[in-house]
Amino acid sequence: MTVDNMNTVMSGRTGVNFTVRPMTLENPALIKAAQESSSLFNMPIEDLLLDALKVYKEARRMDDFFKRIEQAEEVSDEENAEIGAEIESMTDEDRRIVRVETVTI
């Protein structure tokens, strides 16, 4: 099974923004598994692969997030109390959301 240009297959898919180089699948077991999965989920192989890539990408993103949290320095009890006091002293107006931004990692 040869995919001449996976970019063409993936263009026009909502929410997918990455580049994949052309590839050749030569492993018969992999091709059979893809065909069986495609049949089982009643979806084209291309959609199945795109969904799998999205899940993989999200899992990697979450791994990176938790690694960053693990590497973060802990705050002292004094700093924690200071931050808590500042939050407690805030009014409802201070806590009102004034802008929403989305950051993609």
N, C-alpha and C positions, 0 to 999 in steps of 0.2 A: 504494500500500500504506500503510495508516494503522494505527498502533498506538495505540489509545485510551489505554491505561494500561500503560506498560512496567513500572511497579512491580509490577503484578499478575502479569505474565509472569515477572518475576524473583523474586518471593517464593517461598520454599521451596527455592531452589537452595542447595546446600551451599557455604559458603565465599565467597558473594557478599554483600557488605554495602555497597551504595551506592545512591544514588537517581538515577534518570534521569527527566527530564521527558518528558511525552508528545511524540511526534514524528511527522512525516509524511515518508515517503520519496517524493520526486517525480522522482527521477532514474532513468529507465528502465534505463540501463546498470548502475547500482548495484543495482537490484532484480534484474535478470537475473543479475549476478555472484553475488549472495547466493543466489539460487535454484540456480544451477549448482554453487556450492561446497557448498551444503546437500546436493544430490543426490550430488555426488562423494564427500563424506565420510559419506553415509548418516545424516544427523542433521538434526533440525529447525533451521530458521533461528534460532530463539531460542537454542538451545544453541550454534550456531556463533558467534553474536554474543557470547554470554557468554564463550565460550572466547577469542575475539579480545580482548575487554575485559580479561580476566585477563592475557593475554600483554602487552598494552599497559601495563597497570598495573605489572606486574613490571619491564618494560623501563624505565619512568619511575623506579621506585624504585631500580633499579641505577644509572641515570644520576645521580640525586641522591647516591647513596652515593659514586660515583667523583668527583663534583664536590667533595664534602666532603673526600675524601682529598687531592685536588689542592690544596685551600686550606689544608690543615693545615701548620703550621710544622714544619720539620725540627728534630730534636733535634741538639745538638752531639755531637761524638765523646765528650766527657767524660760527658754525660748518658747517652749510649748505653752506655758502658762501665759506668756506675753501675747502670743498669737491668739489664744483663746479669749483673753480679756479684750483684745481689739475687736474680735468678731462679736462678742457679747455687747460691746458698746455701740455697735452699728445699728442705725435705725432701719425701718422697712424701706425708706427711700434710698438709703445707702446700698441696700441689698437688691434693689430693683435692677433687672437686666436691661441694659441700655444698648447693647450691641452683641451680636452673635457672629462668631467667625468659625470657620471650619479649617482645621489644619490637618493635612494628610501627610503621613510619614511613610 
